[in-house]
Amino acid sequence: MSNLRLSEQARAALPGGVSHELRYRDPYPLYIDTARGAEKWDTEGRRYIDFKMGSAAQMLGHCHPAVVEALQKQAERAIFAADCHAFEIEWADWINRLYPSADRTRFTASGSEATMLALRLGRAYSGKDHVLRIDGHYHGWHDYALKGTKPGSNAPPSLGVPQPVTELVQVCAADPIAMAKALEDDRIGTVIFEASGANYGSVPLATETLKALYDVARAAGVVLIFDEIITGFRWSPGGRQARDGVVPDLTTLAKIATGGLPGGAVCGRADIMDLMNNTTERDGIAPAVSHKGTFNASPLIAAAACAAMPYLADGVAQSHADAMARRMRDGMNARMAEQGVKGLAYGDSSIIHVYFGQDTLDGLSPKQIRGLPKAVVNGYRDGMLSHGVDIMSYTSGLTSAAHTPDLIDEALEAFAKTLMDMTRGRILT
Ligand SMILES: Cc1ncc(COP(=O)(O)O)c(C=O)c1O
């Protein structure tokens, strides 16, 4: 069935026609039928080179044979019994070995649930209800995560978030002086930020700044959470913390960490994580910090994650993805220079961001970096798609272990054509 026909049916069945608001697309979204490696095909048989890769989850490429085999085997043994099982221990052992902050790991059913739990642990351990986060960083869609998501705005980008909750969340700039000033408020007991900088490093966070923020949090004695839901298993097998040697108290993981399947995890220091022990009883019955969730560490997902771990733990997949992203960024910068388009392709690790209008980010605020005109963002996204390349969000995308130099070179041709279309259409000047 065509994408158009499916979108008409979807509008009646699903609010907004989608199951995640960012999947909405004008005039209609793609309906993907098949995905393999770094490519995918829609229901009309059109092929795309994929720079979204399951919202950054498919580091090993779509349908990696080891993951598919693990899913098939586990599906025949037990899909879900809501009991303990051996895979969850093996899976936690991988994370505890690879993540410097991890003494213990607790699994959740999504990344948002992981940040929700980490914040609860932070509040419980510190005994303080206020949380500090950084302007423009993303931590999921729950009530405690929304305020501060939109750079330069303290309003939660949704109706229905209780005012008393937003009052407990404070926002500062990604700057050690600003963070130190915010932490003068001794009602704050927890700090959370994306280890990459906002939106997987679209607003980059230099390693010296990361270290300085760490020092400020340490001096204030707060619980420090790194959201490594994108950087985990991407910046390095042990995330940004292992790569750059900056170790938080708690870490949130999902996406690659869960084998590219639904789920999440919080790992961290034993004394904080053990607040969830049934043996540290507060009232003789319950753990100090309650955490439930029917599908946490579901055996199907745990089996897939354990199958993926050997391919994620030695750094080979990450080095390859990094090299492919570097090839793409360098090629994009060369194409922009050739066509006289002012812009910059940049990014850490295996990430590719594009800013149009100037060839440096110097002097730009997070709001400006994330504030390209809609016509530019949509012109770029739609242009790339029409030339067979799907990107992730805004003007950003990423690579995987399955991207090849040939696919990158083909995507660069699509980029060159998109620039020409945008210039001809006066979207770019
Ligand atoms: C940095 C970060 N934190 C949290 C989340 C939320 O994870 P989920 O979408 O699995 O709820 C995401 C999702 O993209 C993310 O990128």
The ligand as an ORCA input file, in Angstrom:
! r2SCAN-3c Opt
* xyz 0 1
  C      19.568     11.744     25.444
  C      18.218     11.066     25.535
  N      17.651     10.882     26.743
  C      16.464     10.272     26.862
  C      15.769      9.818     25.763
  C      14.439      9.157     25.925
  O      14.498      7.805     25.558
  P      13.164      7.048     25.050
  O      12.781      7.690     23.751
  O      13.593      5.614     24.913
  O      12.133      7.231     26.092
  C      16.319      9.996     24.494
  C      15.590      9.570     23.290
  O      15.887      9.907     22.162
  C      17.573     10.652     24.368
  O      18.126     10.877     23.177
*
